[in-house]
Amino acid sequence: MTAEPGVRSDRTAHHHAGVEAEAVDAGYLQKRQLRTGTAGWVLLAGLGVAAVISGDYAGWNFGLAEGGFGGLLIAVALMAVMYSAMVFGLAELGSALPTAGGGYTFARRALGPWGGYATGVAVLIEYAIAPAAIATFIGAYVESLGLFGITDGWWVYLVVYALFVGIHLMGVGEALKVMLVIAGIAVAGLVVYLAGAIPAFDSANLLDIVPTDAAGASDFLPFGLMGIWAAFPFAIWFFLAVECVPLAAEEARDPARAMPRGIVAAMGLLLVLAVLMLVFTAGAGGSEAMSASGNPPVEALQVAGSSAALTSVVNYAGLFGLVASFFSIIYAYSRQTFALSRAGYLPRVLSVTNGRKAPVLALLVPGAIGFALSLTGQGAMLLNMAVFGATVSYVLMMVSHIVLRRREPDLPRPYRTPGGTVTTGIALVLAAAAVVATFLVDPVAALWTLAAYAVFLGYFAVHSRHHLVASAPEEEFELLAAADEDVR
């Protein structure tokens, strides 16, 4: 076998569960550098909020059709506990291991190459599919606003992918600042919406779904106890992708301090918004009507008889919210692809950066896949597929936190998780329940995603585990540890 360009033919003796790492020349990493010191904690918090904010405008409300108001409320409470516990765990891991790999880096250190790759691919599935789901929601918003006379969604999907991938190719500093502004407009839109929805609140609207004959069914839980579990994937939409913040570690100023502050601040704001949006949207528009809405804030205001001016402002703000999440999750998938490629887990060409230190193919290739998926127009199905990838990664990341706490108690941790492994253990149990919930809601979507996941794992088993890059940040630790063992 001939060596790849930039890779010396001598193999580094690094055999871990059948994995081999290769030495590369100095030019390899020079072509794969991100711009450091770009983001402080405010921009990181903005990234976290921007990634999630679309979930307040659309998607979560489909959970009303699975669990009713009571079922979705309990599901949101449980998923809020899961995400809060996980964020505290990720804040510790991100401060201790600040690289662009995020969850993959943490699992690589704790669970070895197989665990790292399995985590990274689960994250990548989430971030490649979530923008496709959001693109379908953007298409629905653009059509409802009558913008540009567009009635066919695929033009919109193509334009948003081309425009926002293009901005990311200009560099991270510019991208994160644009993201912060868009997210700010989206949050302001939610405040304006709540100002109109709160006066229209009627508690009778919360429980207007007729109870079924399911076990434990009542006015509060019209679909019974199982409805709570089935609502998990939609409750997750209030928080999905806040965990992308550690992916910005290599581009942050003082990541050990900025990372925990940014992700915890983002989570705090998202918790408040989730409760307000669930209670007052269902209370103003009615749980029954909102359970199938493609644009719940606007439709809730219309049901409540609000002015056309107010609904129009909220409609445009909703479009900003969807764009904010679309824009930031593109950032997230590019950094996850970049890190996995730089270390050899995915084809190495995907991690080459341009003159502005943006990873070109890591932006373009998952974007092309996402655009193709968006053409299905199946927003709810794509949402469930993204949640499957996310929840699998959460299980693996929380296991990683627990393993590292036990195995490496002396690892420098500038930030420590309150409650330690008890906190991340709670997140682990809830994440495992959420993985199963994706099969309850849409078994076909979950099985398709599982099949894609299996194909990725097969690629690693057959090819890439024999071609890892020894000097990638995530691999260097393993080599040093192995050398230390040899000395002993």
C-alpha positions in Angstrom: 0.0 0.0 0.0 1.4 3.4 -0.9 1.3 6.3 1.6 -1.2 9.1 1.2 0.2 12.6 0.4 1.5 14.2 3.5 1.7 10.9 5.3 5.0 9.3 6.0 5.1 5.6 5.1 6.3 4.6 8.6 3.5 3.4 10.8 3.5 4.5 14.4 3.2 1.4 16.6 -0.1 2.2 18.1 -2.5 -0.7 18.3 -5.5 -0.2 20.4 -8.4 -2.5 19.8 -7.1 -3.2 16.3 -6.5 0.5 15.6 -3.4 1.9 13.9 -2.2 5.5 13.8 0.1 6.9 11.1 2.7 9.7 11.4 2.2 12.7 9.2 4.5 15.5 8.1 4.4 19.0 9.5 2.4 20.4 6.5 -0.5 18.1 7.3 -1.8 20.0 10.3 -0.8 23.4 8.8 -3.4 22.9 6.1 -6.0 22.0 8.9 -5.9 25.0 11.3 -8.9 26.9 12.7 -8.6 30.6 13.7 -7.9 30.7 17.5 -9.0 33.3 20.0 -12.0 34.5 18.1 -14.9 33.8 20.6 -15.5 35.0 24.2 -18.2 33.6 26.4 -20.9 35.9 25.1 -20.4 34.6 21.5 -20.3 31.1 22.8 -23.6 31.6 24.7 -25.0 33.2 21.5 -23.9 30.0 19.6 -25.8 27.9 22.1 -28.9 29.9 22.0 -28.9 30.4 18.2 -28.5 26.6 17.7 -31.7 26.0 19.7 -33.9 29.0 19.3 -35.9 27.6 16.3 -37.2 24.9 18.6 -39.2 27.6 20.4 -40.9 28.6 17.1 -41.7 25.2 15.6 -41.4 21.5 16.2 -42.0 21.1 19.9 -45.8 21.5 19.5 -46.1 18.1 17.7 -45.5 16.7 21.2 -49.0 17.9 22.1 -50.3 15.2 19.7 -48.3 12.5 21.4 -48.8 13.4 25.1 -51.3 16.3 25.4 -50.5 19.3 27.4 -49.8 17.4 30.6 -47.7 14.7 28.9 -45.6 17.3 27.0 -45.2 19.4 30.2 -43.8 16.4 32.2 -41.6 15.4 29.2 -40.2 19.0 29.0 -39.5 19.0 32.7 -37.6 15.6 32.4 -35.7 16.7 29.3 -34.9 20.0 31.1 -33.3 18.0 33.9 -31.4 15.8 31.4 -30.0 18.8 29.4 -29.1 20.8 32.5 -27.3 17.8 34.0 -25.6 17.1 30.7 -24.6 20.8 30.2 -22.8 20.7 33.6 -21.0 17.6 32.5 -20.0 19.0 29.1 -18.9 22.3 30.7 -16.3 20.2 32.7 -15.2 18.1 29.8 -15.0 21.1 27.4 -12.8 23.0 29.9 -10.5 20.0 30.5 -10.3 18.9 26.8 -10.8 22.0 24.6 -10.6 20.8 21.0 -12.9 21.2 18.0 -14.0 17.6 18.4 -16.4 18.3 21.3 -18.2 15.1 22.3 -16.0 13.0 20.1 -12.9 14.2 21.9 -14.4 13.4 25.3 -15.4 9.9 24.3 -12.1 9.3 22.4 -10.2 10.0 25.7 -12.6 7.9 27.9 -13.7 5.1 25.6 -10.9 4.7 23.0 -11.1 5.1 19.2 -14.3 3.1 18.8 -16.1 5.0 21.4 -14.8 8.3 20.1 -15.9 7.5 16.5 -19.3 6.2 17.6 -19.9 9.4 19.5 -18.7 11.7 16.8 -20.8 10.0 14.1 -23.9 10.2 16.3 -23.3 13.9 16.7 -22.7 14.3 13.0 -26.0 12.5 12.1 -27.8 14.9 14.4 -26.2 18.0 12.9 -26.4 16.9 9.3 -30.1 16.1 9.6 -31.3 18.9 11.9 -30.7 21.7 9.3 -32.7 19.7 6.8 -35.6 19.6 9.2 -35.2 23.3 9.9 -35.0 24.1 6.1 -38.5 22.5 5.7 -39.8 24.8 8.5 -38.1 27.8 6.8 -39.9 26.9 3.6 -43.2 26.8 5.4 -42.6 30.2 6.9 -41.5 31.8 3.7 -44.6 30.4 1.9 -46.9 31.6 4.7 -45.4 35.1 4.5 -45.8 35.2 0.8 -42.2 36.3 0.3 -40.9 36.6 -3.3 -44.1 34.8 -4.4 -42.5 31.5 -3.6 -44.9 28.5 -3.3 -42.4 25.6 -3.8 -40.0 24.9 -0.9 -37.0 23.5 -2.7 -35.9 26.9 -4.0 -35.9 28.2 -0.4 -33.9 25.1 0.8 -31.2 25.7 -1.9 -30.9 29.4 -1.2 -30.6 29.1 2.5 -28.0 26.3 2.2 -26.0 28.3 -0.4 -26.2 31.6 1.5 -25.3 30.4 5.0 -22.6 27.9 4.0 -21.1 30.8 2.0 -21.0 33.0 5.0 -19.3 30.3 7.0 -16.6 30.0 4.3 -15.7 33.6 5.0 -14.5 32.7 8.5 -15.6 32.0 12.0 -15.4 35.5 13.5 -17.8 36.9 10.9 -20.1 33.9 11.2 -20.4 34.0 15.0 -21.1 37.7 15.0 -23.9 37.4 12.4 -25.2 34.4 14.4 -25.4 36.5 17.6 -27.4 39.3 15.9 -29.8 36.9 14.3 -30.3 35.0 17.6 -30.9 38.4 19.3 -33.7 39.3 16.9 -35.2 35.8 17.3 -35.3 36.1 21.2 -36.7 39.6 20.9 -39.4 38.2 18.7 -40.3 35.6 21.4 -40.6 38.5 23.9 -43.0 40.4 21.6 -45.0 37.2 21.0 -45.3 36.5 24.7 -46.5 40.1 25.3 -49.4 39.2 22.9 -50.0 35.7 24.1 -50.0 36.1 27.9 -53.1 38.4 28.0 -54.9 35.8 25.8 -54.1 32.9 28.2 -57.1 30.7 29.2 -56.3 27.7 31.3 -59.2 25.8 29.7 -57.3 25.8 26.4 -54.5 23.8 27.9 -56.7 20.7 28.4 -58.9 20.8 25.4 -57.7 17.5 23.9 -60.3 14.8 24.5 -58.9 11.9 26.6 -58.4 8.6 24.9 -58.9 5.2 26.5 -55.1 4.7 27.0 -53.8 3.5 30.4 -53.8 6.4 32.9 -55.6 8.8 30.5 -57.2 12.0 31.9 -57.8 15.6 30.9 -54.3 16.3 32.0 -52.8 13.2 30.2 -55.2 12.6 27.3 -52.9 9.9 25.8 -52.1 8.3 29.2 -48.8 7.6 30.8 -47.1 6.4 27.6 -47.9 9.7 26.1 -45.3 11.3 28.4 -42.6 9.0 27.0 -43.7 9.5 23.4 -43.5 13.3 23.9 -39.7 13.1 24.8 -38.4 13.8 21.2 -40.5 16.9 20.9 -39.6 18.2 24.4 -36.0 17.8 23.3 -36.6 20.3 20.4 -36.6 23.0 23.1 -33.0 22.3 23.9 -31.5 20.3 20.9 -28.0 21.3 19.9 -27.1 23.5 22.9 -24.4 20.8 23.3 -22.6 22.2 20.2 -20.9 24.9 22.2 -17.8 22.8 23.1 -17.2 22.4 19.3 -16.0 26.0 19.3 -13.2 25.3 21.9 -10.3 25.7 19.5 -11.6 29.1 18.3 -12.4 30.4 21.8 -10.5 32.9 23.9 -9.5 31.2 27.2 -11.8 28.1 26.6 -11.3 26.8 30.1 -13.3 29.8 31.5 -15.4 30.9 28.4 -16.8 27.4 27.6 -18.5 26.7 30.9 -19.9 30.3 31.2 -21.2 30.3 27.7 -23.0 26.9 27.7 -24.5 27.3 31.2 -25.7 30.9 30.3 -27.3 29.6 27.1 -29.0 26.7 28.9 -30.4 29.1 31.6 -32.1 31.3 29.0 -33.4 28.3 27.0 -35.1 26.8 30.2 -37.0 30.0 30.8 -38.1 30.2 27.2 -39.2 26.6 27.0 -41.6 26.9 30.0 -43.1 30.2 28.7 -43.6 29.0 25.2 -45.2 25.7 26.1 -47.6 27.2 28.7 -48.7 30.4 26.9 -48.8 29.0 23.3 -51.1 26.1 24.4 -53.0 28.5 26.7 -53.6 31.1 24.0 -54.2 28.9 21.0 -55.4 25.7 22.5 -53.5 22.4 22.7 -55.7 20.7 20.1 -55.1 23.4 17.5 -51.4 23.8 18.3 -50.7 20.1 18.1 -50.6 20.1 14.3 -49.4 23.7 13.6 -46.5 24.5 11.4 -46.2 28.0 12.9 -47.6 27.8 16.4 -46.8 31.3 17.7 -48.5 33.0 14.7 -51.5 30.6 14.8 -51.9 31.0 18.6 -52.0 34.8 18.1 -54.6 34.4 15.3 -56.8 32.2 17.4 -56.5 34.8 20.2 -57.6 37.6 17.8 -54.3 39.6 17.9 -53.6 42.3 15.4 -52.3 41.6 12.0 -49.3 43.8 12.7 -48.3 41.8 15.8 -48.7 38.4 14.0 -46.6 39.7 11.1 -43.8 40.8 13.4 -43.8 37.5 15.2 -43.9 35.6 11.8 -40.8 37.4 10.6 -39.0 36.9 14.0 -39.8 33.2 13.6 -38.1 33.2 10.3 -35.0 34.7 12.0 -35.2 32.0 14.7 -35.2 29.2 12.2 -32.3 30.9 10.3 -30.3 31.3 13.5 -30.5 27.6 14.3 -29.9 26.6 10.7 -26.8 28.9 10.6 -25.3 27.7 13.9 -25.9 24.0 13.3 -24.0 24.3 10.0 -21.1 25.6 12.1 -21.5 22.6 14.4 -21.5 20.0 11.7 -18.5 21.5 10.0 -16.4 21.5 13.2 -17.4 17.9 14.0 -16.6 16.8 10.4 -13.4 18.7 10.6 -12.2 17.1 13.8 -13.1 13.5 12.7 -11.4 14.1 9.4 -8.3 15.7 10.8 -7.7 12.6 13.0 -8.4 10.2 10.0 -11.7 8.8 11.1 -13.4 10.3 8.0 -11.6 11.0 4.7 -8.8 13.4 5.4 -9.6 15.8 2.6 -12.7 17.0 4.5 -10.5 18.8 7.1 -8.5 21.1 4.7 -9.1 24.7 5.6 -9.0 27.8 3.3 -7.2 31.1 3.7 -9.7 32.3 6.2 -9.3 29.1 8.3 -12.7 27.7 7.4 -13.0 23.9 6.6 -14.3 24.0 3.0 -15.4 20.4 2.3 -16.5 19.9 5.9 -19.0 22.7 5.2 -20.0 21.6 1.7 -20.4 17.8 1.9 -22.8 17.5 4.9 -24.6 20.6 3.5 -25.2 18.7 0.2 -26.5 15.7 2.1 -28.8 17.9 4.2 -30.1 19.7 1.2 -31.0 16.3 -0.4 -32.8 15.2 2.8 -34.7 18.5 2.9 -36.2 17.7 -0.5 -38.3 15.0 1.2 -40.2 17.9 2.9 -40.8 15.6 5.9 -39.9 18.0 8.8 -41.4 15.9 11.6 -39.7 12.8 10.4 -36.3 14.5 9.9 -36.7 16.0 13.4 -37.1 12.5 14.9 -34.0 11.3 13.0 -31.9 14.1 14.3 -33.1 13.4 17.9 -32.1 9.8 17.5 -28.5 10.8 16.6 -28.5 13.3 19.4 -29.7 11.0 22.2 -27.2 8.3 21.2 -24.4 10.8 21.5 -25.7 12.0 24.9 -25.6 8.5 26.3 -22.0 8.1 25.1 -20.9 11.6 26.3 -22.3 11.0 29.8 -20.6 7.6 30.0 -17.4 9.4 29.0 -17.8 11.9 31.9 -18.3 9.1 34.4 -15.4 7.0 33.1 -13.0 9.9 33.1 -14.0 10.9 36.6 -13.2 7.4 37.8 -10.2 6.6 35.7 -8.5 10.0 35.6 -9.3 11.8 38.8 -6.1 14.0 38.5 -7.0 15.3 35.0 -6.9 19.1 35.3 -10.5 20.3 35.4 -10.8 24.1 35.4 -14.6 23.6 35.9 -16.1 20.8 37.9 -19.7 19.5 37.4 -21.9 20.2 40.5 -22.9 16.8 41.9 -20.2 15.0 39.9 -21.1 11.6 38.4 -24.5 11.6 40.1 -25.5 14.6 37.9 -24.2 13.0 34.7 -25.7 9.6 35.8 -29.2 11.2 35.9 -28.6 12.6 32.4 -27.4 9.2 31.2 -30.6 7.4 32.4 -32.9 10.0 30.8 -30.9 10.0 27.5 -31.2 6.2 27.3 -35.0 6.6 27.7 -35.1 9.3 25.0 -33.3 7.0 22.5 -36.1 4.4 23.0 -38.7 7.2 22.7 -37.6 7.9 19.1 -38.7 4.4 18.2 -42.1 4.9 19.9 -42.8 8.0 17.8 -41.5 7.0 14.4 -40.0 3.5 14.2 -39.3 3.8 10.5 -37.3 7.1 10.8 -35.4 5.7 13.8 -34.5 2.5 12.0 -33.4 4.4 8.9 -31.1 6.5 11.1 -29.8 3.4 12.9 -29.0 1.9 9.4 -27.0 5.0 8.4 -25.2 4.8 11.8 -24.3 1.2 11.1 -22.9 2.1 7.7 -20.6 4.7 9.3 -19.4 2.2 11.9 -18.8 -0.3 9.1 -16.5 2.3 7.3 -14.5 2.6 10.5 -14.2 -1.1 11.0 -13.1 -1.8 7.4 -11.0 1.3 6.6 -10.4 4.3 8.7 -9.3 2.6 12.0 -6.1 1.6 10.1 -5.4 5.2 9.0 -5.7 7.4 12.0 -3.4 10.5 12.3 -1.0 10.2 15.2 -0.4 13.9 15.7 -4.1 15.0 15.7 -4.9 16.5 19.1 -7.2 13.7 20.1 -4.7 11.0 19.2 -1.6 12.4 20.8 -2.8 11.6 24.3 -3.2 7.9 23.4 0.3 7.7 22.0 1.8 9.4 25.0 -0.1 7.1 27.3 1.0 4.0 25.3 4.7 5.2 25.4 4.4 5.7 29.2 3.1 2.1 29.5 6.0 0.8 27.4 8.6 2.6 29.7 7.1 0.9 32.7 
